[in-house]
Amino acid sequence: MTSLAGIDPKLKNYIKKNQISEIYECLFCGLLVECPDDPLKWILDNLDRIKETGLINITWDMFISDEEKSKVRPLANAFLDQVFTFGTEDTVPSGEMFARAYNHYYNKLVVETFEAWKKFYLAKKLRERKVRERLEDARRYYKRYVMRVHLTKWKKWKTYVKQRQYDAHNIIVGIYNKSLSRLVFHAWKVVADDSRKTREYFERLERGELDEDTETEGNDSSDNYRDELSMLPRKCSVEIFRNLDLVDLGRCAQVSRSWRVITGAPTLWSNLNFNQVKNKVTDNVVQQLTRKSRPYLLHLNLRQCELSNLVTFKTIAESKNLQDLNLSECCYVNDESLKPIIEGCPALLYLNISRTEISDGTLRCLAKNSSNMQFLSLAYCKKFTDKGLHYIANGKGCRKLIHLDVSGCEQISKSGYRNIATGCRHLQSIFINDNNTLNDDGISFITDHCSHLRCVSLIGSSTIGDESFKRLARHKRITKLRVEGNPHISDSAFKVIGKQCSQLNHLFVVDCQRITDMTLKSLAPLRQLTVVNLADCVRISDSGVRQLVEGTAGTKIREMNLTNCVRVSDVSLLRVAQRCHNLTHLCLCYCEHVTDAGIELLANLGNIYHLDLTGTNIRDQGLASLGIYGQVRSLIVSECRGISDLGIQKFCQKVPDLTALDVSHCMTLTDSAIKSLAFCCRMLTQLNVSGCPLLTDLSMQYLSGVCHYIHILNLSGCIYISDRALKYLRKGCRQLRHLNILYCKSITKSVAIKMRSYCDDVIWSNDVVPQWFQYSMSTNTQHATGEDYHKITQQRIEEQSRRHTHVI
């Protein structure tokens, strides 16, 4: 089509308005494609059709049949010329439009190029990553291969080393077994030789071949003595010397230079216990030792020491690091002597001034200076009043107090207990024993203000009722409760305690007559209960014990005291043996229904350590069964009339480590029993044979010849014991500390006084044996002369020699 750019604008608008170009285009296209025979007629017919349809629906191929229409319409050059040339000057593209079109086209090319580059780059990165992965797999495979090779070599080497070690171990085990066998054989030989020598010693004693001046067995000095103590490590040597008292420590310091160096260790002098040598202590000794150990003195025990010099207490006050001080039962301790100590020892934590002459002045001084005090004992101090407790309640000292003992202080009134409660709110333990003025009001003050209570002791305070114990039960952290001689406490109080005090582990309820089996039933669910003392609660029976041990507490109980519970029998011991496997201490004093059948059941308790069977019906068979496991270390069978020498012999053969034995008032025991005891139990430290009238000097000769570690010995009522027995004890029992020889008329006063230079505590009298000993002897025998006693003793020795030659 010819360009219309130069024609008249009106004509141009007419052509555009009537769509002349579109009509021409559609007719021209139809003629070219259809090629009708009569073109004019075909044009006229189609013009009528355009007229009918209107100009809006005109398209360039409307007169072309559907078969002849092209699916893709080509863009004719004439149409492009029309697009770019047709119209007014406003519709002709400008240079800016061409620039924008160019920029659009350029940006499109850039985007397409970037996308193509991106695809190429990602494909390249993918190929590189695959290559790296393959390289990493190759390295990993190579590493595993190398490790596999080395592991194979290491396994071969380790197998070889283990074989060498196994062979070496077999060699060492063989050497060890040979050495151990040699040591065992040597030890057995030593024991056998010792037993043989002891047997020969006893036989010589019985044959009378040893005179009084012969040294006892085991006291011979060795010519090849070595100071093995100095060869030990320093810590071991110090620990050994720690078990000695001050007198022995001073003697050891004089033995040698090495011992003097060891005994000078500061740890040995940080704890000075003068109570062990109270009869030998003077003011001068205390002053010297406290000055020597002043920099490191922490614990000082002066209980029952008679110190009267004020300079001594001022010397103690110079120990600035002193933390523990015990001045109980020191008759000269008063406000004046305590004041310099309280003011000069700011680190004092524990102070025991029970049974002293202190008054309110001491308490006032404590309230001013002792800000670190945690433990304070004022037991049986009668001179202080409520005013002194008022000082403590309002002072700056004693605020950290966690333990307080005011036992026997009956002068304390209701206001005094109020002062204690308000001033000592952190109390965990309080002891108010032997105080009949204490009532429920005083307990209420303490329970309302002291919320940290753990231990409460009310022994001998008989005016307290159930309400006070119910108040104590509100403190659910109570772990120890001690009550004795209270006629008002009943099962209802312990019912509350059993429900609320789940942490209770120590229960001491003695001589409370209203306690029945219901109390034990209430205590059965307590999981922490380990110590139960129900002595003199006569209404407790087998049913209550069964309920206690079958509960949760049964497997935890370690100590049980059923003294004078007369309704307890062998049935209770059956339950105890079945449930209480951790039981270590058991007391069945005066339980008359306990027999050998029940005692034999106790033999199954492998952890039993202490057993008290005083006044029971135990006989030789039951006594012999107690030593099955050999765990018993302390046994009391006092007043058991059915025990004879045979039972003692069988029992001692099974418990060689026995340390304490009480066979007092077992009247059928003779020297043969002491012979068996001395031969089998050489580690014995305590022995009570009071009320055994058949024992003679020969028994003491047996004892002193072998048992060299005896500390406490009671021979009261042994009427055939004479001065010769004390001579044997002086030679053989060098560690004897307490000797009781009451009612021994054959022992003279001079010999008893002489014995006090070897023994710390000797109790002697030559009075007539009391009737409660129940000796079946005639009056003439009791009032016999010394010569008669000597003859009787010789006859007894000869009889024992004939009767018991083959006992051991």
Secondary structure, DSSP 8 states (H G I E B T S, - for coil): ----TTS-HHHHHHHHHTTHHHHHHHHHHHHHHH--SSHHHHHHHHHHHHHHH-GGG--TTTTS-TTT--SS----HHHHHHHHHSS-GGGS--HHHHHHHHHHHHHHHHHHHHHHHHHHHHHHHHHHHHHHHHHHHHHHHHHHHHHHHHHHHHHHHHHHHHHHHHHHHHHHHHHHHHHHHHHHHHHHHHHHHHHHHHHHHHHHHHHT-S-TTS--TT----TT---HHHHS-HHHHHHHHTTS-HHHHHHHTTT-HHHHHHHT-GGGSSEEEGGGGGGG--HHHHHHHHHHTGGG--EEE-TT-----HHHHHHHHT-TT--EEE-TT-TT--HHHHHHHHHH-TT--EEE-TTS---HHHHHHHHHH-TT--EEE-TT--S--HHHHHHHHHSSTTTT--EEE-TT-TT--HHHHHHHHHH-TT--EEE--S-TT--HHHHHHHHHH-TT--EEEEET-TT--HHHHHHHHT-TT--EEEEES-SS--HHHHHHHHHH-TT--EEEEES-TT--HHHHHHHTT-SS--EEE-TT-TT-BHHHHHHHHHSGGGGT--EEE-TT-TB-BHHHHHHHHHH-TT--EEE-TT-TB--HHHHHHHTT-TT--EEE-TTS---HHHHHHTTSS----EEE-TT-TT--HHHHHHHHHH-TT--EEE-TT-TT--HHHHHHHHHH-TT--EEE-TT-TT-BHHHHHHHHHH-----EEE-TT-TB--HHHHHHHHHH-TT--EEEETT-TTS-HHHHHHHTTT-SEEEE------GGG-----HHHHT--HHHHHHHHHHHHHHHHHHSTT--
